[in-house]
Amino acid sequence: MDRFMAMETFISVIETGSFSGGARRMKVGQPAVSKTIAQLEAKLAVRLFVRTTRGLTPTEAGQRFYERAKHAIEAAEEAELQARGAGASLSGTLRVYAGVTFARLHIVPAIPEFLAEHPELRLDVVLDDRKVDLLQEGIDVALRMGRVKDSGAMTARKIAESPRLVLGTPPYFATSGVPATPADLRTHQSVIYDQRGVGGTDWTFRRGGAEVDVTVTGRLHISAAEGVRAAVLAHAGFAIASQWMFAPELKSGAVKAVLTEWTLPPIGLWAVFPAGRMASAKARAFVMFVEETLRRAATPSQKRIARRSATRS
């Protein structure tokens, strides 16, 4: 049994959730994958999976082996890249996790360019607004918004920032009136993004040396950004959201920002890596690509925030 190939096969089964999925990723038949996993379990003298009618679940030993095997594969790939030099193309699989709306609008359209630069690389993009255990899900790098801090389970680096704006459609403001001050928002219907760290009801507006605290209200609370977008575009109310979330509609005029002389705390985008293993060359390259993609597309207000952030650091 080729130990390196066996680890790659095991990782593929874990990350795809089935022997058939692992076989497709490895481009071999399912019987070959089943045989490799059986040989691996025999060599290690442990069960790596619990097999049920609902699928495969790694045992505790299987999860530990997955984390170590993933680290070993990444270390080997890193060594190969170092040996081949700076011009070497990335290969293997990179598993990325990101919020649905942000990735759909700003990352997925740019991915073909990244893949064209690295023709031997496979990219698995997991889109979800929930926060998950990166190690358990086999994530190499996650893109997260809001307040993120290093912890025992992950390390994080801020890679971009965007302004938060008060946003609504022209028909909504034509019907409900355009707020002249932040306090006026209390009489409006807010579509509340019900995600801790990126949404909520309590906001502090600043203009010069003045600060105004406002608690917005609304009958519609939504836990996903796609739902917030749909509700705002259906004229259900205004939202306080990042410029990223409504970038196409701000450009087209389908949505407009109000109270623009006031500022809200900007929202950060973080690259988050599982703690306990080094960030792979693939993950680092992808994060650099995202940074450059956002830098090229940045609006003047986003560029001002980036300059202020760089000055503070």
ABEGO torsion letter per residue (X at the ends): XBAAAAAAAAAAAAAAGBAAAAAAAAGBBAAAAAAAAAAAAAAAGBBABBBBAAEBBBBAAAAAAAAAAAAAAAAAAAAAAAAAEAABBBBEBBBBBBBAAAAAAAAAAAAAAAAAABAABBBBBBBBABBBBAAAAGBABBBBBEBBBBBAABBBBBABBBBBBBBBBAAAAAAAEBBABAAAAAABBBBBBBBBGABEABBBBBBEABBBBBBBBBABBBABAAAAAAAAAAGAEBBBBBAAAAAAAAAAGABBBBGAABBBBBBBBBBBBBBGBBBBAAAAAAAAAAAAAAAAABBAAAAAAAAAAAAAX
